[in-house]
Amino acid sequence: MAFRLANRFEELPVHAFAEVDRLKREAIAQGKDVIDLGVGDPDVPTPQPIIDACTKALQKPANHRYPYQAGSMRFRESVSAFMKRRYDVTVDPQRNIVPLIGSKEGIAHFPIAFVNPGETVIAPDPGYPAYVTGTKLAGGVLHSIPLLAKNRFLMPLNEIPADVVKRARLMFFNYPNNPTTGWADRSDFESIAQFCKTNDIIAAHDAAYQELFFEEAPPSLMQTTCGLDGGIEFHSLSKTFNMTGWRVGFAVGEPSLIAGLSRLKANIDTGLFLALQEAAAFALDHCEEFTKPMIELYRRRKDTVVQGLNAAGFKSHHGKATIYVWTEVPGGSDSMTFTKQLLDKTGVVVTPGSALGQSSGSYFRIALTQSEERLSEAVRRMAAFAKA
């Protein structure tokens, strides 16, 4: 007997990733040499010292109990110390921080805590699908802001209609940006913060790629004059420390926003496993030690892909951070058609821009999550495909 899904699920987008994954599995079953550049899932293992810290934490019986939302003081103090060391921002371990079971969980749940049915959520397009999911499940109305090359992939705040601003409750943004690799400097962050404060909108920054930068370090929303007075920032350890499967993150922000998200989580989950919190605290305490070699690795990979594709006639964008390359589809084809043909003819998997937003159908995303040798081979195949 088949049961009908709840009506709210009709509002959720159908993931284009599922179609690409299906085609990838078919290609593998056919014996093709598939090079998967689709998902941003690091191919490098978690640093051994972090694994050792977790192994040690697992031996402590106290860590086997319920963690609850507040989590361990050890983890929250490490987050506080990290924010001070990295951004020179002082955050209270008890009032300004909540551990997350990955930042995706926090982002998707946040609108449920703060957005009433019918209220508007402003979000970038293209963008992380969790912005859409959380908004729809909360009964909110999504207003997407196209991220365009002519605007340096920034959100043009002055172009948001006045009636949308009036109805808006929350605005998501993400810099360094996935997928465009767009960059926002300190003044850009200040503009966003002031815009949100002036219009009584909650500013929610997705900071998943803050620590993987190639030039100057990216700023934080918490450094702005409005950061701890109307904003929340979601941090992830997934890409920073090659810990995607561990599901560890945290949010920092204005006390009432942290309290609201914590209250919602108390009704949904029982917190992040305490042994993982100990390992995460160790990782944050040694952040620069672990990220420095990864930054150099991704820099080399980025140069391999961007230089190779541009030499082959592609137009690739790569900013000052992230583990992605954002590339225009050649010949005016739509991204899904291009992605399917590329996989069929070459075995190279990329993410179609249309999977990440309605305004990015002429782009595709490359994840730098393969060795330089495999990336070079992927570029060679793509160049040959473009010339065919």
GUZAKOL-947915 format. One record per atom (N, C-alpha, C, O): x, y, z. Coordinates in steps of 0.02 Angstrom, whole numbers, plus 50000, padded with zeros to 5 digits. Example, Ala and Ser with C-alpha at 12.3 -4.5 7.8 and 13.67 -1.06 7.14 Angstrom:
<sites>
506604971650390
506154977550390
506604983550390
507124983450423
506424988850354
506844994750357
506455000250394
506705005750402
</sites>
This chain:
<sites>
500424994050000
500005000050000
500445006350000
500885006950042
500325010849954
500725016949949
500375022649986
499765023649978
500745026250026
500465031850065
500665038550033
501215039150005
500235043350039
500345049950011
500765054050058
500665054050119
501245057650030
501655062150071
501245068150093
500735069850063
501475071350146
501145077450170
501175082850117
501635083050077
500675087150117
500635092450066
501255096850065
501455099150011
501565098050123
502145102450125
502715099850082
503145103650059
502725093150072
503265090350031
503185092049958
503665091649920
502575093849937
502475095749868
502835102249852
502975103749794
502995106149905
503335112449895
504095111649888
504445116149864
504345105849909
505075104849907
505315103549836
504975100049799
505885106349818
506145105249750
506385098049741
506615094849788
506325095649680
506595089049662
507335089849647
507515093849604
507745086149681
508465087049674
508705084649606
508625078749589
509015089149568
509325087249505
509925082749518
510135078949474
510215083249578
510785079049596
510605071649589
511025067549571
509975069949604
509765062949601
509815060249530
510005054449520
509635064349480
509685062249410
510415061349389
510585056449356
510835065949409
511545065349393
511845059249426
512245055649395
511655057949489
511915052049524
511685045649489
512065040849484
511065045549465
510805039649430
511225038349367
511415032649354
511355043649329
511745042849268
512465040749283
512765036849246
512735043349338
513405041349358
513445033949375
513895030449353
512945031549413
512945024449431
512865020049369
513155014649366
512465022249321
512395018449259
513055018049222
513235012849195
513415023649220
514055023749185
514565019049218
514935015549184
514565019149284
515025014749321
514845007449307
515295003249298
514195005949307
513964999049294
514164996749224
514264990749212
514215001549178
514414999849109
515174999149102
515424997649047
515545000249156
516264999449155
516645005649134
517245005249120
516325011449132
516665017549113
517125019949169
516985018949228
517665023049150
518125026149198
517835032949216
517955037849181
517465033349270
517115039449290
517555043649337
517845041049385
517605050049322
517955054849364
517415059449394
517115063549359
517295058649458
516735062249490
516975068849519
517325069049570
516775074249486
516925081049510
516275084549530
516235090649530
515775080549548
515115083349560
515005085749632
514805091449642
515145081549680
514985083049749
515605085649785
516155083049776
515515090849826
516075093649865
516235089549926
516145091849983
516465083449915
516625078849969
517365077249966
517575073349924
517775080150011
518505079450007
518735072250001
518475067750035
519225071149957
519505064449948
520075063049996
520315057450000
520285068150033
520835067450081
520535065650149
520025068550169
520835060850185
520545058850250
520605064150304
521015068750299
520205063450355
520255067650414
520955067050443
521215061450448
521265072550463
521945072050493
521965067150551
521515067050594
522485063150553
522545057850603
522505060450675
522185057250717
522805066250692
522755068650761
522025069850783
521865069050842
521595071850736
520885072850753
520555066050766
520165065350812
520725061250725
520465054350735
520695051750803
520305048750840
521335052950820
521595050650884
521245054150942
521105050950993
521095060450935
520735064150988
520035061250998
519795060851054
519725059250943
519055056250948
519095049350980
518685047551022
519605045350961
519695038750990
519785039251065
519505035251103
520185044051087
520295045151158
519645047151193
519505044851248
519255051451160
518625053751190
518115048151195
517695048051240
518155043451149
517685037751150
517775033351211
517315029951232
518375033551240
518515029251298
518235032051363
518255028751415
517975038151361
517715041251422
516965039851430
516565042051389
516775036051482
516065034351491
515605040451495
515025040151474
515855046051520
515435052051524
515215054451456
514695057751450
515605052851405
515425055051337
514895050651305
514675052051249
514695045251339
514205040651310
513485042751328
513015039451306
513405047951366
512745050051389
512465055351342
512795057751296
511825057151354
511515062251313
511905068851316
512085070951371
512035071951259
512405078351261
511955084451272
512165089451299
511325083751250
510845089351251
511115095251211
511665095051184
510705100651207
510845105951158
511465110051176
511845112151132
511555111351240
512115115651260
512785112451242
513275115851229
512805105751242
513425102351226
513945103251281
513785105251337
514555101651264
515095102051313
515385109051317
515435112551266
515565111151377
515885117651386
516555117751350
516775122951325
516885111951347
517535111451313
517455113651240
517865117551215
516945111151206
516845112851136
516655120151128
516935123651085
516205122551169
515975129451162
516545134351178
516595139651147
516965132651226
517545136951240
518045136951183
518355142051169
518125131251149
518565130951091
518285135251034
518655138650999
517615134951025
517305139250974
517425146550990
517595150550947
517325148351054
517425155251076
518145157451063
518275162951039
518625153151080
519335154751070
519495155350996
519885159650976
519205150950956
519305151250884
519045157850855
519395160950816
518445159950875
518165166250850
518585172250870
518655177050832
518875171950930
519305177450953
519965177450914
520195182650891
520265171550906
520905171050872
520845172650798
521265176050769
520325170250767
520245170850694
519945177550674
520155180550625
519455180050713
519095186150692
519155191850742
518905197350729
519485190650798
519525195650852
518825197650875
518685203450887
518395192650881
517705193650904
517615189850969
517805184050974
517325193051019
517195189851083
516485187151085
516005191051080
516415180651093
515755177451098
515715173651163
516185170251182
515155174151196
515035170751259
514905163251246
514445161651209
515295158751275
515205151551262
514505149051279
514275144251249
514175152251326
513515149851347
512935153251311
512415150151302
513015159551291
512455163251263
512485164051187
511975165051155
513075163451158
513155165051086
513315159051042
513445159950983
513305153051070
513535147151032
513065141351042
512825140151097
512935137550988
512575131250993
512915126150947
513025127650888
513085120150972
513355114850929
512825112350881
512225112350897
513035110350821
512575107850770
512805100950745
513395099350746
512315097050723
512465090650692
512595091950618
512215089650575
513125095650604
513265098150538
512895104750527
512345105750553
513205109350490
512875115850480
512235115350440
511795119450448
512185110350397
511575109350357
510965108650401
510435111450388
511045104850454
510495103850502
510275110450531
509675111850535
510745114550553
510575120950583
510245125650533
509755129050550
510515125950472
510235130250420
509525128250403
509085132550398
509405121850394
508745119550375
508235120450431
507645121750417
508445119850493
507995120550550
507855127850568
507325129450595
508325132250553
508275139050577
507635142650556
507325145850599
507415142250493
506785145650475
506185142950513
505715146650527
506195136650531
505625133850568
505545137250635
504995138050661
506105139450663
506085142750728
505885150050723
505625152850771
506015153250666
505935160550664
505495163350608
505345169250607
505285159150561
504885161550505
504175158950511
504055152950515
503695163550511
502985161750513
502745160250442
503015162850394
502215156150435
501935154850369
501755161450334
501435165750362
501975161950271
501825167850232
502365173250235
502365177650193
502815172850284
503355177750287
503895175950235
503965170150215
504265181050214
504745180250159
505455178850185
505675181850234
505785174350150
506495173050162
506865174750098
506695172250044
507365179050103
507785180950047
508395176350045
508715175350097
508555173649986
509115169049981
509455169749913
509135171849865
510095168049909
510455168649845
510255163149797
510055157649818
510305164649733
510175159849679
510715160749627
510745165849593
511165155549619
511145148949649
511345149149723
511645153949747
511185143649756
511345143249827
511255136249854
511035131749819
511435135549917
511395129049952
510665127049957
510255131049982
510475121049936
509765119049936
509435119350004
508815119850008
509815119050058
509515119250125
509155125850139
508695126050180
509355131350106
509005137650115
508275136850092
507815139250124
508185133450035
507515132450007
507125127550051
506545128750067
507445122050069
507115116950110
506845119750174
506265118850191
507275123350212
507055126050276
506495131050268
506025131050308
506535135250216
506015140250204
505345136950189
504835138750217
505355132050145
504735128750125
504415124850183
503805125150192
504825121350222
504555117550278
504265122150332
503825120150369
504515128250336
504255133150384
503615136550358
503295140250395
503445135350295
502875138750266
503035145650242
502585149650227
503685147250237
503895153850214
503855154450138
503765149550102
503935160650115
503935162150044
504645164050024
504935168650052
504925160449976
505615161649956
505655167149903
505285167049854
506105171849914
506255176849863
506995176049845
507425177449886
507125173849785
507815172449764
508135178549732
507815182149694
508775179549748
509175185049720
509705182049675
510155178649700
509675183249609
510175180449564
510885183049580
510975189049591
511365178549581
512065180349589
512385180349520
512465175149488
512555186349496
512785187149428
513515189549426
513745193049471
513865187549373
514565189449365
514645197049363
515145199649388
514175200549333
514235207749327
514215211249395
514445216949402
513945207749446
513925210349515
514445207049559
514395207449621
514945203849529
515455200049567
515135194549609
515395192649661
514565192149586
514185186849621
513965189049691
513855184949734
513895195549701
513625198249763
512865199149756
512605199449701
512515199549813
511795200649813
511665208149805
511855212049849
511345210349751
511215217449741
510635219749785
510055219549764
510785221949845
510275223549894
509805229149871
509215229049887
510075233849833
509665239549811
509155237649758
508725241649741
509215231549731
508735229249680
508175225049708
507725222949671
508195223649773
507655219749804
507035224149809
507075229549838
506465221949783
505855226149784
505655228049855
505735224149902
505405234149863
505225236749929
504705232449964
504745231550025
504225229649926
503715225649958
503995219049983
503755216250033
504525216449949
504855210349973
505225211850038
505195207950085
505585217450039
505955219350099
505475220150158
505635218150214
504905223150146
504415224250200
504165217750229
504055217350290
504085212650188
503825206150211
504375201550237
504235196350267
505005203350224
505565198750239
505685197950313
505675202850351
505795191850334
505945190150403
506675188150411
506975189150464
506955185150358
507615182050362
507965182550295
507645182250243
508625183450296
509025183350235
509625178850244
510045179950288
509675173750201
510255169450198
510765172350149
510575175150097
511395171850165
511925173350117
512535169150134
512595166450188
513005168750086
513545163950091
514165166450054
514175166649993
514675168450093
515315170650064
515885168350109
515845169050170
516425165650078
516515164050008
515965159449982
515725155150018
515765160549919
515135157749896
515195150949862
515655149749823
514735146749878
514615140449843
513955141349805
513445142549836
513965140749739
514485137849696
514915142949658
515405140949627
514745149449660
515055154149614
515775155949632
516135158749590
515995154449692
516645156349721
516685163949732
517235166549743
516115167449729
516105174549741
516375176449810
516355172449856
516635182549815
516975184849875
516655191249900
516505195749861
516535191649965
516295197749996
516825200250045
517055196450088
517015206650040
517495209350086
517145212250147
516535211850153
517535215150192
517255217650255
516715222950242
516215223050278
516815227250194
516315232450180
515675229350152
515125231850166
515735224050113
515135220550087
514745217450145
514125217850146
515105214450192
514765211550250
514415217050291
513855216150314
514745222650298
514455228250335
513815230750301
513335232450335
513825230950235
513235233150198
512645228350209
512085230550219
512795221950207
512265216950219
511995217650290
511385217650300
512445218250338
512225218750408
511795224950419
511285224550453
512005230650391
511625236850400
510945236450365
510445238850391
510935233350306
510305232450269
509805228350311
509225230150317
510055222950340
509615218650380
509385222150443
508795221750462
509835225650476
509645229050538
509145234650524
508665235450562
509255238550472
508805243950454
508105241550440
507615244850455
508055235650409
507415233050388
507145227450433
506665223950415
507445226750492
507225221850542
507195214750512
506705211150521
507735212950478
507795206350448
508365202550482
508895205450495
508255196250498
508775192150527
509305190650474
509145188150420
509935192050488
510485190550443
510775183750461
511005182750517
510765179050413
511015172250425
511555170650375
511425169750315
512175170250399
512745169050356
512975161750359
513105159150412
513005158650301
513265151850293
514015152350281
514225154450227
514415150550331
515145151650329
515525145050318
516055144050348
515255140750276
515545134050268
516245133950240
516615129150251
516445139250203
517085139050168
517575144350193
518035146250157
517475146750253
517865152150280
518615150750285
519025155250277
518795144450297
519495142950313
519905140350254
520495139050261
519575139650196
519935137250137
520015142950088
519655143350038
520485147450102
520585153450063
521295153750037
521755150750066
521395157249981
522035157349946
522415163949953
523005164349938
522065169149975
522385175649985
522245177950056
522435174550104
521915183750064
521755185850132
521175181750160
520765179050123
521155181350227
520625177550260
519955180950252
519915187050258
519425177150239
518765180150232
518515183050298
518705180650352
518105188250295
517825191150356
517225187050382
516995182450349
516985188950440
516415185750472
515865190850482
515995196750494
515245188550479
514685192950496
514755195550567
514535201050582
515055191450610
515115193450680
515595199350690
515605202350744
515985201050639
516435206850644
516085213450628
516365218750640
515485213050602
515125219150584
514795222250646
514735218950698
514585228450639
514275231950695
513615228850716
513365229950771
513325224850671
512675221750685
512725214250697
512215210950709
513315211350693
513385204050693
513085200650753
512685196050746
513275202850813
513015199650874
512375202950899
512125201550953
512105207450857
511485210950875
510995210450818
510755215450792
510835204150799
510355203150745
510575198250692
510245197450641
511145194750704
511385190050655
511565183250684
511655182550745
511625178450640
511845171750659
512285169150603
512175170550544
512805165350622
513285162850572
513375155350583
513495153050639
513315151550529
513355144250531
514035142050506
514225143450449
514405138450549
515075136050532
515065128350527
514695124950562
515475125850482
515515118650471
516235116350475
516695119750452
516345110450504
517005107450505
517105102650446
517655099850437
516595101850405
516595096650352
517165097650302
517585093250295
517165103350268
517675104550217
518335106750249
518875104950225
518285110550303
518885113250335
519365107850357
519975108450348
519095102450386
519525097150414
519405090350381
519585085150409
519085090250322
518935083950288
518515079350332
518675073450341
517995082250361
517575078650409
516845078450387
516405079050429
516715077750322
516025078150298
515575072850330
514995074150346
515835066850340
515435061550368
515335062050443
514915058550471
515715066250477
515685066750549
515065070650571
514805069550626
514825075250529
514245079450542
514355083650605
514025082550657
514805088350601
514965092850656
514965100050631
515275101650580
514625104350667
514625111450652
514425115350714
514335112550767
514355121850706
514125126050761
513845132450732
514005134450676
513435135750771
513175142350754
513385147250808
513395145550867
513555153350788
513695158750835
513235164550816
513085165550758
513015168250866
512585173850850
512255177150909
512425175950967
511765181350893
511385185150942
511035180350990
510755175350966
511035181551055
510785176651103
510085174051090
509965168051098
509605178351070
508925175951060
508875171350999
508465166750998
509305172350949
509315167950891
509605161150909
509345155950889
510145161250948
510445154950972
509955151251017
509885145151011
509615154751061
509135151651107
508555148651069
508315143151085
508315152151017
507755149550978
507925143350940
507545138550939
508515143250908
508735137350873
508845131550921
508675125850906
509135133050979
509245127851029
508585124851053
508535118851064
508095129151062
507435126751085
507115122151033
506825117051050
507175124050969
506905119750917
507265113050917
506945107750913
507935113250920
508315107050919
508155102650978
508165096450972
507995105551035
507825101651095
507195097451083
507095092351115
506775099751035
506175096051019
506265091250961
505805087450944
506855091250931
506975087050872
507535082050883
507475076250865
508095084250912
508665079850923
508915080750994
508655084851032
509415076851012
509675077151080
510395079451081
510765078151129
510605082951028
511265085951028
511785081850992
511665076150971
512365084750987
512945081850953
513345077451001
513505079451057
513495071250980
513855066351020
514465069651053
514865072951019
514535068751118
515045072251156
515755070451135
516195074751137
515865064251114
516535062351091
516715066251028
517295068251018
516225067450984
516345071450925
516495078650943
516895081950911
516165081050995
516295087951018
517015088651043
517335093851031
517265083651077
517965083951100
518445084051041
518925087951040
518315079750991
518735079550932
518695086150894
519195088650868
518095088950889
517995095350854
518355100950890
518645105350858
518345100850957
518705105950996
519445105550981
519775110650973
519715099450979
520425098550963
520575101350894
521085104750884
520135099950845
520245102350777
520255110050775
520695112950743
519785113250808
519765120550809
520375123550844
520635128650823
520595120250897
521185122650933
521805122550889
522275126450900
521815118150840
522405117450796
522215119050723
522515116250676
521745123350714
521455124650647
521995126250595
522015123050543
522415131150608
522895133350558
523385127750540
523605127350483
523545123650588
524005118050576
523715113250524
524075110550482
523055112050528
522735107250483
522535110350416
522545106950365
522355116650416
522105119750354
522655121950307
522555122050246
523235123550333
523775126150289
523955121250233
523985123450175
524065114750247
524225110250191
523635109250144
523735108150084
523015109550169
522435108750126
522355114750079
522165113950021
522495120650105
522455126650063
522945126050004
522765127649947
523555123850018
524045123149965
523835117649915
523945118349855
523545112249941
523315106849897
522775109449850
522805108249790
522265112949877
521725115449836
521965120949788
521685121749734
522465124749809
522735129849764
523035126649701
522905128849646
523415121249711
523715117849654
523165114749610
523205115149548
522675111849641
522135108749603
521735114049564
521555113049506
521595119649597
521235125049565
521605127549504
521305128549451
522265128649511
522665131049455
522665126049397
522635128049339
522705119649413
522695114449361
522055114849320
522075114649259
521485115549354
520845115549320
520725122049283
520555121949224
520805127649317
520655134149286
521105135549226
520865137549173
521755134349234
522205135649179
522075130949120
522085132949062
521935124549136
521795119749084
521155121149046
521145120848985
520625122649082
519985124049049
520005130549010
519755130848954
520295135749038
520325142049002
520745141448939
520595144648888
521275137448942
521685136248882
521295132648828
521435133248768
520785128648850
520375124848803
519775128848778
519365126248740
519715135048800
519165139248775
518585140148822
518115143748807
518605136848880
518085137748930
518205144448966
518755147148964
517685146849000
517755152849041
517595150849113
517015149949131
518125150149153
518045147749222
518155153349272
518585157649263
517755153249324
517805158049377
518065154449439
517805149149458
518565157149471
518775154649536
519025160549576
519505163949557
518705161749632
518875167349674
519455165949721
519915162249704
519415168849779
519965168549826
519885162849876
520295162149922
519365158749869
519235153549918
518765148249889
518555148749832
518615143349930
518175137549917
518545131949881
519125132749861
518195126249872
518495120449839
518155119249771
518135113649747
517905124649740
517535124049678
517815128449623
518175133249636
517635126649562
517745130849503
517065131549469
516735126549455
516865137649455
516215139249424
516345140949351
516705145749337
516055137149306
516245137649235
515625138549191
515115135349202
515685142849142
515145144049095
515085138249045
515595135849020
514475136149032
514355130848983
514525133548913
514255138748893
514955130148876
515125132648809
514565131648759
514165126948764
514535136048710
514065135048655
513345136548669
512915135248627
513195139248727
512505141148742
512045135548762
511445136648769
512305129448773
511895123848795
511685124848868
512025128148906
511115121848886
510925122248956
511335117348997
511595112448971
511405118849061
511885115149103
511705107749111
512155103549113
511065106149116
510885099149126
511035095049063
511295089549067
510875097849005
511035094348942
511785093448935
512015087948917
512165098748949
512895098248946
513155092948994
513575088948975
512905092949055
513135088149106
513015081049084
513445076749092
512425079649058
512255072949036
512705070748977
512955065148976
512795075248929
513215073548872
513945072648891
514285068148867
514185076848936
514875076248959
514985069548994
515495066348981
514525067549036
514595061149071
514555055349021
514945050549026
514095055848974
514015050348926
514625049548881
514835043948866
514915055148859
515465054748811
516155054148843
516615051348814
516225056748905
516895057048934
516955053549002
517515052049024
516395052249035
516435049349102
516585054449157
516705052449214
516575060849140
516705066049190
516045068549218
515585070349181
515995068649284
515395070949319
515505077949346
515985079149382
515065082549328
515055089249357
514355090749381
513885086949366
514275096149419
513615098049443
513315103349398
513615108649389
512725102049369
512405107149327
512195113149370
511935112249425
512285119149344
512085125049381
511345125149397
511145127949448
510945122049354
510215121949365
510025117949426
509475118649452
510485113749451
510345109949513
510405114449574
510175112549628
510705120349566
510835124749622
510445131249619
510485135349665
510065132249565
509665138349560
509385139449491
509625136549442
508885143549487
508555144949423
508945149849380
508845150049319
509385153649410
509745158849372
510425156449347
510795160249316
510595150149359
511275147649343
511275141949294
511715137649295
510775141849250
510725136449202
511245136449148
511295131649110
511645141749144
512175142049093
512865140749123
513375142249091
512895138049184
513525136649218
513535129349242
513025126049246
514135126949256
514205120649291
514755121349343
515205125549337
514725117249395
515195117649451
515655111549451
515435105849441
516295112849463
516795107549470
517035107649542
517245112749568
517015101849574
517285101049641
518005098549636
518145093849599
518455101749672
519175100049669
519335094349717
519795094749757
518945088949711
519005083549759
519265077049728
519065071549745
519725078049681
520095072449651
520835074449649
520995080349655
521265069549640
521985070949637
522145075349577
521745075849530
522725078649578
522925082749521
522965078649457
522795081049403
523185072449463
523225068049404
522545066949374
522455067349313
522045065449416
521365064249391
521045070649366
520675070549317
521195076249399
520935082649375
521225084349307
520865086749263
521865083049297
522175084349232
521855080049178
521735082249122
521715073749195
521385069349147
520685071749132
520465071449075
520325074049184
519645076649173
519665082749127
519245083349082
520145087249138
520205093149095
520365091049024
520085093948977
520805086149015
520965083748948
520345081148912
520235082748854
519945077148947
519335074448917
518835079948900
518515079848848
518775084848946
518295090348934
518515094648875
518095096848836
519155095748868
519415099648812
519265096048746
519055099148698
519375089448745
519235085648685
518485085648669
518285086048611
518075085248721
517345085348713
517125092048683
516695092248639
517415097448707
517225104148683
517405105148610
517075108948575
517935101848587
518165102648519
517785098148470
517775099348409
517465092948496
517125088048453
516515091048418
516175087548380
</sites>
